[in-house]
Every structure is written in C-alpha cells, then in structure tokens.
C-alpha cells in the first residue's frame, strides 16, 4: 500500500471515529439537559445556554477531525501528481 492510499484510509477512519464520538457525546449532553429541565423547569434558560455552548465545543472536535482528514488527503507532497494522473485517466 502506498503512502497516499494509507493517508486516504487514515482520513476516512479519523472522520468516522470523530463523527461517531461527537454524535454519542451530543446525545449524552442533550439527555442530561432534558433531564435537568424536567427536574427544574425554571432553570431552562441557563441549561439551554450551557447546552448550546457545550454542543458547540463537542462539534468543534468533529470539525478538527475533518480538517486533519483534509490535510492528510490534500496536503500530500504528491497530491498534484495524483490529481493530474486521475484527470488524465478520466479524460481518456
């Protein structure tokens, strides 16, 4: 397996694990917020604000995984050569 193929696999696995982890964490956070509001409805404003900030922080982890995946794929030293070869094979 060449280096570029390994980078593509690593990028796919990284974004998959990142999205899975963020989805689980957001579900747990939402569950906690709903339970907190159900127990004390007067605190819904503060809980909602804290929940939104927490969800934004969790989502940023998934965005970081996407950025790393894109760097692995497109910042490869030979990415331009691979793109030219791919375009050349499609055009023929």
PDB file as gemmi writes it, atoms N, CA and C in Angstrom:
CRYST1    1.000    1.000    1.000  90.00  90.00  90.00 P 1                      
ATOM      1  N   UNK A   1       0.861  -1.171   0.000  1.00  0.00           N  
ATOM      2  CA  UNK A   1       0.000   0.000   0.000  1.00  0.00           C  
ATOM      3  C   UNK A   1       0.908   1.236   0.000  1.00  0.00           C  
ATOM      4  N   UNK A   2       0.651   2.147  -0.928  1.00  0.00           N  
ATOM      5  CA  UNK A   2       1.484   3.340  -0.973  1.00  0.00           C  
ATOM      6  C   UNK A   2       1.020   4.369   0.063  1.00  0.00           C  
ATOM      7  N   UNK A   3       1.812   5.411   0.200  1.00  0.00           N  
ATOM      8  CA  UNK A   3       1.580   6.394   1.252  1.00  0.00           C  
ATOM      9  C   UNK A   3       0.258   7.137   1.056  1.00  0.00           C  
ATOM     10  N   UNK A   4      -0.076   7.483  -0.177  1.00  0.00           N  
ATOM     11  CA  UNK A   4      -1.308   8.222  -0.435  1.00  0.00           C  
ATOM     12  C   UNK A   4      -2.541   7.392  -0.086  1.00  0.00           C  
ATOM     13  N   UNK A   5      -2.523   6.126  -0.407  1.00  0.00           N  
ATOM     14  CA  UNK A   5      -3.642   5.248  -0.064  1.00  0.00           C  
ATOM     15  C   UNK A   5      -3.792   5.134   1.451  1.00  0.00           C  
ATOM     16  N   UNK A   6      -2.664   5.041   2.143  1.00  0.00           N  
ATOM     17  CA  UNK A   6      -2.718   4.994   3.606  1.00  0.00           C  
ATOM     18  C   UNK A   6      -3.286   6.287   4.180  1.00  0.00           C  
ATOM     19  N   UNK A   7      -2.950   7.427   3.568  1.00  0.00           N  
ATOM     20  CA  UNK A   7      -3.493   8.712   4.028  1.00  0.00           C  
ATOM     21  C   UNK A   7      -5.002   8.777   3.818  1.00  0.00           C  
ATOM     22  N   UNK A   8      -5.481   8.272   2.709  1.00  0.00           N  
ATOM     23  CA  UNK A   8      -6.927   8.280   2.443  1.00  0.00           C  
ATOM     24  C   UNK A   8      -7.653   7.390   3.443  1.00  0.00           C  
ATOM     25  N   UNK A   9      -7.098   6.220   3.720  1.00  0.00           N  
ATOM     26  CA  UNK A   9      -7.709   5.329   4.717  1.00  0.00           C  
ATOM     27  C   UNK A   9      -7.697   5.974   6.099  1.00  0.00           C  
ATOM     28  N   UNK A  10      -6.582   6.576   6.463  1.00  0.00           N  
ATOM     29  CA  UNK A  10      -6.482   7.224   7.773  1.00  0.00           C  
ATOM     30  C   UNK A  10      -7.469   8.376   7.891  1.00  0.00           C  
ATOM     31  N   UNK A  11      -7.636   9.134   6.818  1.00  0.00           N  
ATOM     32  CA  UNK A  11      -8.582  10.246   6.843  1.00  0.00           C  
ATOM     33  C   UNK A  11     -10.011   9.739   7.002  1.00  0.00           C  
ATOM     34  N   UNK A  12     -10.354   8.688   6.292  1.00  0.00           N  
ATOM     35  CA  UNK A  12     -11.703   8.128   6.403  1.00  0.00           C  
ATOM     36  C   UNK A  12     -11.993   7.575   7.793  1.00  0.00           C  
ATOM     37  N   UNK A  13     -11.040   6.878   8.346  1.00  0.00           N  
ATOM     38  CA  UNK A  13     -11.230   6.332   9.686  1.00  0.00           C  
ATOM     39  C   UNK A  13     -11.284   7.444  10.725  1.00  0.00           C  
ATOM     40  N   UNK A  14     -10.454   8.476  10.558  1.00  0.00           N  
ATOM     41  CA  UNK A  14     -10.436   9.589  11.515  1.00  0.00           C  
ATOM     42  C   UNK A  14     -11.763  10.323  11.532  1.00  0.00           C  
ATOM     43  N   UNK A  15     -12.316  10.610  10.378  1.00  0.00           N  
ATOM     44  CA  UNK A  15     -13.579  11.355  10.353  1.00  0.00           C  
ATOM     45  C   UNK A  15     -14.720  10.460  10.822  1.00  0.00           C  
ATOM     46  N   UNK A  16     -14.639   9.166  10.557  1.00  0.00           N  
ATOM     47  CA  UNK A  16     -15.666   8.247  11.043  1.00  0.00           C  
ATOM     48  C   UNK A  16     -15.682   8.153  12.555  1.00  0.00           C  
ATOM     49  N   UNK A  17     -14.511   7.992  13.148  1.00  0.00           N  
ATOM     50  CA  UNK A  17     -14.433   7.922  14.605  1.00  0.00           C  
ATOM     51  C   UNK A  17     -14.811   9.257  15.226  1.00  0.00           C  
ATOM     52  N   UNK A  18     -14.359  10.358  14.602  1.00  0.00           N  
ATOM     53  CA  UNK A  18     -14.693  11.676  15.126  1.00  0.00           C  
ATOM     54  C   UNK A  18     -16.190  11.939  15.108  1.00  0.00           C  
ATOM     55  N   UNK A  19     -16.849  11.598  14.012  1.00  0.00           N  
ATOM     56  CA  UNK A  19     -18.292  11.817  13.913  1.00  0.00           C  
ATOM     57  C   UNK A  19     -19.056  10.903  14.874  1.00  0.00           C  
ATOM     58  N   UNK A  20     -18.609   9.667  15.012  1.00  0.00           N  
ATOM     59  CA  UNK A  20     -19.259   8.734  15.934  1.00  0.00           C  
ATOM     60  C   UNK A  20     -19.150   9.237  17.371  1.00  0.00           C  
ATOM     61  N   UNK A  21     -17.950   9.635  17.759  1.00  0.00           N  
ATOM     62  CA  UNK A  21     -17.735  10.119  19.114  1.00  0.00           C  
ATOM     63  C   UNK A  21     -18.522  11.387  19.408  1.00  0.00           C  
ATOM     64  N   UNK A  22     -18.556  12.299  18.443  1.00  0.00           N  
ATOM     65  CA  UNK A  22     -19.310  13.539  18.636  1.00  0.00           C  
ATOM     66  C   UNK A  22     -20.809  13.269  18.718  1.00  0.00           C  
ATOM     67  N   UNK A  23     -21.298  12.346  17.927  1.00  0.00           N  
ATOM     68  CA  UNK A  23     -22.725  12.010  17.985  1.00  0.00           C  
ATOM     69  C   UNK A  23     -23.118  11.414  19.326  1.00  0.00           C  
ATOM     70  N   UNK A  24     -22.288  10.533  19.832  1.00  0.00           N  
ATOM     71  CA  UNK A  24     -22.562   9.941  21.146  1.00  0.00           C  
ATOM     72  C   UNK A  24     -22.518  11.012  22.236  1.00  0.00           C  
ATOM     73  N   UNK A  25     -21.495  11.864  22.194  1.00  0.00           N  
ATOM     74  CA  UNK A  25     -21.350  12.902  23.214  1.00  0.00           C  
ATOM     75  C   UNK A  25     -22.502  13.904  23.163  1.00  0.00           C  
ATOM     76  N   UNK A  26     -22.951  14.270  21.977  1.00  0.00           N  
ATOM     77  CA  UNK A  26     -24.072  15.202  21.869  1.00  0.00           C  
ATOM     78  C   UNK A  26     -25.352  14.568  22.388  1.00  0.00           C  
ATOM     79  N   UNK A  27     -25.548  13.302  22.134  1.00  0.00           N  
ATOM     80  CA  UNK A  27     -26.722  12.613  22.662  1.00  0.00           C  
ATOM     81  C   UNK A  27     -26.727  12.554  24.175  1.00  0.00           C  
ATOM     82  N   UNK A  28     -25.575  12.276  24.753  1.00  0.00           N  
ATOM     83  CA  UNK A  28     -25.483  12.239  26.213  1.00  0.00           C  
ATOM     84  C   UNK A  28     -25.701  13.628  26.803  1.00  0.00           C  
ATOM     85  N   UNK A  29     -25.133  14.649  26.166  1.00  0.00           N  
ATOM     86  CA  UNK A  29     -25.326  16.016  26.649  1.00  0.00           C  
ATOM     87  C   UNK A  29     -26.765  16.462  26.569  1.00  0.00           C  
ATOM     88  N   UNK A  30     -27.416  16.150  25.462  1.00  0.00           N  
ATOM     89  CA  UNK A  30     -28.828  16.503  25.306  1.00  0.00           C  
ATOM     90  C   UNK A  30     -29.687  15.758  26.322  1.00  0.00           C  
ATOM     91  N   UNK A  31     -29.368  14.514  26.573  1.00  0.00           N  
ATOM     92  CA  UNK A  31     -30.091  13.731  27.569  1.00  0.00           C  
ATOM     93  C   UNK A  31     -29.988  14.387  28.950  1.00  0.00           C  
ATOM     94  N   UNK A  32     -28.781  14.800  29.319  1.00  0.00           N  
ATOM     95  CA  UNK A  32     -28.592  15.453  30.608  1.00  0.00           C  
ATOM     96  C   UNK A  32     -29.340  16.770  30.709  1.00  0.00           C  
ATOM     97  N   UNK A  33     -29.347  17.542  29.622  1.00  0.00           N  
ATOM     98  CA  UNK A  33     -30.040  18.825  29.638  1.00  0.00           C  
ATOM     99  C   UNK A  33     -31.550  18.634  29.753  1.00  0.00           C  
ATOM    100  N   UNK A  34     -32.094  17.686  29.027  1.00  0.00           N  
ATOM    101  CA  UNK A  34     -33.541  17.433  29.095  1.00  0.00           C  
ATOM    102  C   UNK A  34     -33.927  16.935  30.487  1.00  0.00           C  
ATOM    103  N   UNK A  35     -33.117  16.070  31.066  1.00  0.00           N  
ATOM    104  CA  UNK A  35     -33.419  15.603  32.419  1.00  0.00           C  
ATOM    105  C   UNK A  35     -33.328  16.736  33.432  1.00  0.00           C  
ATOM    106  N   UNK A  36     -32.347  17.633  33.259  1.00  0.00           N  
ATOM    107  CA  UNK A  36     -32.223  18.763  34.170  1.00  0.00           C  
ATOM    108  C   UNK A  36     -33.391  19.717  34.066  1.00  0.00           C  
ATOM    109  N   UNK A  37     -33.856  19.968  32.849  1.00  0.00           N  
ATOM    110  CA  UNK A  37     -35.010  20.855  32.662  1.00  0.00           C  
ATOM    111  C   UNK A  37     -36.276  20.187  33.182  1.00  0.00           C  
ATOM    112  N   UNK A  38     -36.379  18.868  33.031  1.00  0.00           N  
ATOM    113  CA  UNK A  38     -37.564  18.161  33.534  1.00  0.00           C  
ATOM    114  C   UNK A  38     -37.629  18.220  35.061  1.00  0.00           C  
ATOM    115  N   UNK A  39     -36.491  18.182  35.707  1.00  0.00           N  
ATOM    116  CA  UNK A  39     -36.474  18.238  37.175  1.00  0.00           C  
ATOM    117  C   UNK A  39     -36.690  19.653  37.698  1.00  0.00           C  
ATOM    118  N   UNK A  40     -36.181  20.651  36.965  1.00  0.00           N  
ATOM    119  CA  UNK A  40     -36.279  22.034  37.419  1.00  0.00           C  
ATOM    120  C   UNK A  40     -36.588  22.920  36.215  1.00  0.00           C  
ATOM    121  N   UNK A  41     -37.870  23.084  35.851  1.00  0.00           N  
ATOM    122  CA  UNK A  41     -38.232  23.846  34.660  1.00  0.00           C  
ATOM    123  C   UNK A  41     -37.817  25.322  34.704  1.00  0.00           C  
ATOM    124  N   UNK A  42     -37.646  25.892  35.894  1.00  0.00           N  
ATOM    125  CA  UNK A  42     -37.261  27.295  35.986  1.00  0.00           C  
ATOM    126  C   UNK A  42     -35.834  27.542  35.492  1.00  0.00           C  
ATOM    127  N   UNK A  43     -35.011  26.522  35.496  1.00  0.00           N  
ATOM    128  CA  UNK A  43     -33.611  26.685  35.081  1.00  0.00           C  
ATOM    129  C   UNK A  43     -33.404  26.420  33.595  1.00  0.00           C  
ATOM    130  N   UNK A  44     -34.474  26.390  32.824  1.00  0.00           N  
ATOM    131  CA  UNK A  44     -34.339  26.017  31.408  1.00  0.00           C  
ATOM    132  C   UNK A  44     -33.477  27.003  30.623  1.00  0.00           C  
ATOM    133  N   UNK A  45     -33.532  28.285  30.970  1.00  0.00           N  
ATOM    134  CA  UNK A  45     -32.726  29.274  30.250  1.00  0.00           C  
ATOM    135  C   UNK A  45     -31.236  29.042  30.419  1.00  0.00           C  
ATOM    136  N   UNK A  46     -30.810  28.864  31.667  1.00  0.00           N  
ATOM    137  CA  UNK A  46     -29.384  28.632  31.924  1.00  0.00           C  
ATOM    138  C   UNK A  46     -28.917  27.293  31.377  1.00  0.00           C  
ATOM    139  N   UNK A  47     -29.753  26.284  31.498  1.00  0.00           N  
ATOM    140  CA  UNK A  47     -29.379  24.959  30.997  1.00  0.00           C  
ATOM    141  C   UNK A  47     -29.264  24.986  29.475  1.00  0.00           C  
ATOM    142  N   UNK A  48     -30.172  25.692  28.818  1.00  0.00           N  
ATOM    143  CA  UNK A  48     -30.145  25.757  27.356  1.00  0.00           C  
ATOM    144  C   UNK A  48     -28.891  26.470  26.858  1.00  0.00           C  
ATOM    145  N   UNK A  49     -28.531  27.567  27.500  1.00  0.00           N  
ATOM    146  CA  UNK A  49     -27.327  28.289  27.092  1.00  0.00           C  
ATOM    147  C   UNK A  49     -26.087  27.427  27.298  1.00  0.00           C  
ATOM    148  N   UNK A  50     -26.001  26.784  28.448  1.00  0.00           N  
ATOM    149  CA  UNK A  50     -24.864  25.909  28.726  1.00  0.00           C  
ATOM    150  C   UNK A  50     -24.827  24.732  27.759  1.00  0.00           C  
ATOM    151  N   UNK A  51     -25.994  24.184  27.434  1.00  0.00           N  
ATOM    152  CA  UNK A  51     -26.070  23.076  26.481  1.00  0.00           C  
ATOM    153  C   UNK A  51     -25.563  23.500  25.110  1.00  0.00           C  
ATOM    154  N   UNK A  52     -25.985  24.661  24.634  1.00  0.00           N  
ATOM    155  CA  UNK A  52     -25.559  25.116  23.306  1.00  0.00           C  
ATOM    156  C   UNK A  52     -24.052  25.363  23.252  1.00  0.00           C  
ATOM    157  N   UNK A  53     -23.496  25.928  24.312  1.00  0.00           N  
ATOM    158  CA  UNK A  53     -22.046  26.127  24.347  1.00  0.00           C  
ATOM    159  C   UNK A  53     -21.330  24.777  24.358  1.00  0.00           C  
ATOM    160  N   UNK A  54     -21.827  23.842  25.149  1.00  0.00           N  
ATOM    161  CA  UNK A  54     -21.226  22.506  25.191  1.00  0.00           C  
ATOM    162  C   UNK A  54     -21.318  21.778  23.863  1.00  0.00           C  
ATOM    163  N   UNK A  55     -22.470  21.877  23.201  1.00  0.00           N  
ATOM    164  CA  UNK A  55     -22.626  21.230  21.892  1.00  0.00           C  
ATOM    165  C   UNK A  55     -21.690  21.850  20.857  1.00  0.00           C  
ATOM    166  N   UNK A  56     -21.483  23.157  20.943  1.00  0.00           N  
ATOM    167  CA  UNK A  56     -20.552  23.805  20.018  1.00  0.00           C  
ATOM    168  C   UNK A  56     -19.126  23.309  20.242  1.00  0.00           C  
ATOM    169  N   UNK A  57     -18.757  23.131  21.508  1.00  0.00           N  
ATOM    170  CA  UNK A  57     -17.421  22.608  21.808  1.00  0.00           C  
ATOM    171  C   UNK A  57     -17.264  21.171  21.305  1.00  0.00           C  
ATOM    172  N   UNK A  58     -18.288  20.365  21.476  1.00  0.00           N  
ATOM    173  CA  UNK A  58     -18.237  18.978  21.005  1.00  0.00           C  
ATOM    174  C   UNK A  58     -18.154  18.946  19.479  1.00  0.00           C  
ATOM    175  N   UNK A  59     -18.933  19.787  18.823  1.00  0.00           N  
ATOM    176  CA  UNK A  59     -18.934  19.811  17.361  1.00  0.00           C  
ATOM    177  C   UNK A  59     -17.596  20.286  16.815  1.00  0.00           C  
ATOM    178  N   UNK A  60     -16.923  21.143  17.557  1.00  0.00           N  
ATOM    179  CA  UNK A  60     -15.611  21.609  17.092  1.00  0.00           C  
ATOM    180  C   UNK A  60     -14.622  20.451  17.016  1.00  0.00           C  
ATOM    181  N   UNK A  61     -14.765  19.449  17.869  1.00  0.00           N  
ATOM    182  CA  UNK A  61     -13.883  18.285  17.788  1.00  0.00           C  
ATOM    183  C   UNK A  61     -14.078  17.536  16.471  1.00  0.00           C  
ATOM    184  N   UNK A  62     -15.317  17.430  16.028  1.00  0.00           N  
ATOM    185  CA  UNK A  62     -15.593  16.774  14.745  1.00  0.00           C  
ATOM    186  C   UNK A  62     -15.037  17.608  13.588  1.00  0.00           C  
ATOM    187  N   UNK A  63     -15.129  18.919  13.705  1.00  0.00           N  
ATOM    188  CA  UNK A  63     -14.576  19.791  12.662  1.00  0.00           C  
ATOM    189  C   UNK A  63     -13.055  19.671  12.630  1.00  0.00           C  
ATOM    190  N   UNK A  64     -12.414  19.546  13.799  1.00  0.00           N  
ATOM    191  CA  UNK A  64     -10.962  19.332  13.827  1.00  0.00           C  
ATOM    192  C   UNK A  64     -10.600  18.019  13.144  1.00  0.00           C  
ATOM    193  N   UNK A  65     -11.383  16.981  13.358  1.00  0.00           N  
ATOM    194  CA  UNK A  65     -11.122  15.704  12.688  1.00  0.00           C  
ATOM    195  C   UNK A  65     -11.259  15.851  11.171  1.00  0.00           C  
ATOM    196  N   UNK A  66     -12.251  16.634  10.738  1.00  0.00           N  
ATOM    197  CA  UNK A  66     -12.414  16.880   9.299  1.00  0.00           C  
ATOM    198  C   UNK A  66     -11.226  17.642   8.738  1.00  0.00           C  
ATOM    199  N   UNK A  67     -10.751  18.634   9.455  1.00  0.00           N  
ATOM    200  CA  UNK A  67      -9.596  19.411   8.993  1.00  0.00           C  
ATOM    201  C   UNK A  67      -8.360  18.525   8.876  1.00  0.00           C  
ATOM    202  N   UNK A  68      -8.137  17.688   9.864  1.00  0.00           N  
ATOM    203  CA  UNK A  68      -6.989  16.775   9.811  1.00  0.00           C  
ATOM    204  C   UNK A  68      -7.130  15.803   8.638  1.00  0.00           C  
ATOM    205  N   UNK A  69      -8.348  15.316   8.413  1.00  0.00           N  
ATOM    206  CA  UNK A  69      -8.573  14.402   7.287  1.00  0.00           C  
ATOM    207  C   UNK A  69      -8.297  15.093   5.958  1.00  0.00           C  
ATOM    208  N   UNK A  70      -8.749  16.330   5.824  1.00  0.00           N  
ATOM    209  CA  UNK A  70      -8.496  17.063   4.578  1.00  0.00           C  
ATOM    210  C   UNK A  70      -7.015  17.365   4.403  1.00  0.00           C  
ATOM    211  N   UNK A  71      -6.321  17.653   5.495  1.00  0.00           N  
ATOM    212  CA  UNK A  71      -4.875  17.881   5.408  1.00  0.00           C  
ATOM    213  C   UNK A  71      -4.176  16.601   4.973  1.00  0.00           C  
ATOM    214  N   UNK A  72      -4.588  15.465   5.531  1.00  0.00           N  
ATOM    215  CA  UNK A  72      -3.969  14.194   5.138  1.00  0.00           C  
ATOM    216  C   UNK A  72      -4.160  13.903   3.658  1.00  0.00           C  
ATOM    217  N   UNK A  73      -5.314  14.267   3.129  1.00  0.00           N  
ATOM    218  CA  UNK A  73      -5.583  13.954   1.729  1.00  0.00           C  
ATOM    219  C   UNK A  73      -4.957  14.969   0.779  1.00  0.00           C  
ATOM    220  N   UNK A  74      -5.144  16.264   1.054  1.00  0.00           N  
ATOM    221  CA  UNK A  74      -4.790  17.277   0.067  1.00  0.00           C  
ATOM    222  C   UNK A  74      -3.442  17.937   0.292  1.00  0.00           C  
ATOM    223  N   UNK A  75      -2.818  17.775   1.441  1.00  0.00           N  
ATOM    224  CA  UNK A  75      -1.507  18.383   1.674  1.00  0.00           C  
ATOM    225  C   UNK A  75      -0.384  17.383   1.437  1.00  0.00           C  
ATOM    226  N   UNK A  76      -0.685  16.333   0.752  1.00  0.00           N  
ATOM    227  CA  UNK A  76       0.322  15.332   0.420  1.00  0.00           C  
ATOM    228  C   UNK A  76       1.295  15.938  -0.587  1.00  0.00           C  
ATOM    229  N   UNK A  77       2.583  15.704  -0.449  1.00  0.00           N  
ATOM    230  CA  UNK A  77       3.549  16.301  -1.377  1.00  0.00           C  
ATOM    231  C   UNK A  77       3.308  15.927  -2.838  1.00  0.00           C  
ATOM    232  N   UNK A  78       2.729  14.779  -3.090  1.00  0.00           N  
ATOM    233  CA  UNK A  78       2.498  14.342  -4.463  1.00  0.00           C  
ATOM    234  C   UNK A  78       1.023  14.410  -4.848  1.00  0.00           C  
ATOM    235  N   UNK A  79       0.211  15.170  -4.116  1.00  0.00           N  
ATOM    236  CA  UNK A  79      -1.224  15.231  -4.397  1.00  0.00           C  
ATOM    237  C   UNK A  79      -1.496  15.794  -5.786  1.00  0.00           C  
ATOM    238  N   UNK A  80      -0.702  16.775  -6.215  1.00  0.00           N  
ATOM    239  CA  UNK A  80      -0.908  17.357  -7.546  1.00  0.00           C  
ATOM    240  C   UNK A  80      -0.648  16.318  -8.637  1.00  0.00           C  
ATOM    241  N   UNK A  81       0.382  15.501  -8.456  1.00  0.00           N  
ATOM    242  CA  UNK A  81       0.674  14.457  -9.440  1.00  0.00           C  
ATOM    243  C   UNK A  81      -0.444  13.425  -9.509  1.00  0.00           C  
ATOM    244  N   UNK A  82      -0.989  13.053  -8.334  1.00  0.00           N  
ATOM    245  CA  UNK A  82      -2.092  12.087  -8.308  1.00  0.00           C  
ATOM    246  C   UNK A  82      -3.341  12.678  -8.971  1.00  0.00           C  
ATOM    247  N   UNK A  83      -3.605  13.955  -8.726  1.00  0.00           N  
ATOM    248  CA  UNK A  83      -4.784  14.596  -9.328  1.00  0.00           C  
ATOM    249  C   UNK A  83      -4.626  14.676 -10.843  1.00  0.00           C  
ATOM    250  N   UNK A  84      -3.438  15.026 -11.323  1.00  0.00           N  
ATOM    251  CA  UNK A  84      -3.213  15.085 -12.763  1.00  0.00           C  
ATOM    252  C   UNK A  84      -3.384  13.701 -13.393  1.00  0.00           C  
ATOM    253  N   UNK A  85      -2.878  12.684 -12.726  1.00  0.00           N  
ATOM    254  CA  UNK A  85      -2.996  11.316 -13.249  1.00  0.00           C  
ATOM    255  C   UNK A  85      -4.463  10.889 -13.266  1.00  0.00           C  
ATOM    256  N   UNK A  86      -5.217  11.253 -12.229  1.00  0.00           N  
ATOM    257  CA  UNK A  86      -6.623  10.879 -12.194  1.00  0.00           C  
ATOM    258  C   UNK A  86      -7.412  11.596 -13.269  1.00  0.00           C  
ATOM    259  N   UNK A  87      -7.127  12.867 -13.480  1.00  0.00           N  
ATOM    260  CA  UNK A  87      -7.841  13.626 -14.514  1.00  0.00           C  
ATOM    261  C   UNK A  87      -7.461  13.097 -15.884  1.00  0.00           C  
ATOM    262  N   UNK A  88      -6.204  12.734 -16.058  1.00  0.00           N  
ATOM    263  CA  UNK A  88      -5.759  12.182 -17.341  1.00  0.00           C  
ATOM    264  C   UNK A  88      -6.426  10.860 -17.664  1.00  0.00           C  
ATOM    265  N   UNK A  89      -6.662  10.018 -16.678  1.00  0.00           N  
ATOM    266  CA  UNK A  89      -7.299   8.732 -16.932  1.00  0.00           C  
ATOM    267  C   UNK A  89      -8.787   8.897 -17.187  1.00  0.00           C  
ATOM    268  N   UNK A  90      -9.414   9.906 -16.581  1.00  0.00           N  
ATOM    269  CA  UNK A  90     -10.840  10.144 -16.808  1.00  0.00           C  
ATOM    270  C   UNK A  90     -11.064  10.750 -18.183  1.00  0.00           C  
ATOM    271  N   UNK A  91     -10.156  11.629 -18.613  1.00  0.00           N  
ATOM    272  CA  UNK A  91     -10.317  12.307 -19.896  1.00  0.00           C  
ATOM    273  C   UNK A  91     -10.145  11.342 -21.073  1.00  0.00           C  
ATOM    274  N   UNK A  92      -9.379  10.290 -20.872  1.00  0.00           N  
ATOM    275  CA  UNK A  92      -9.130   9.359 -21.978  1.00  0.00           C  
ATOM    276  C   UNK A  92     -10.269   8.449 -22.106  1.00  0.00           C  
TER     277      UNK A  92                                                      
END                                                                             
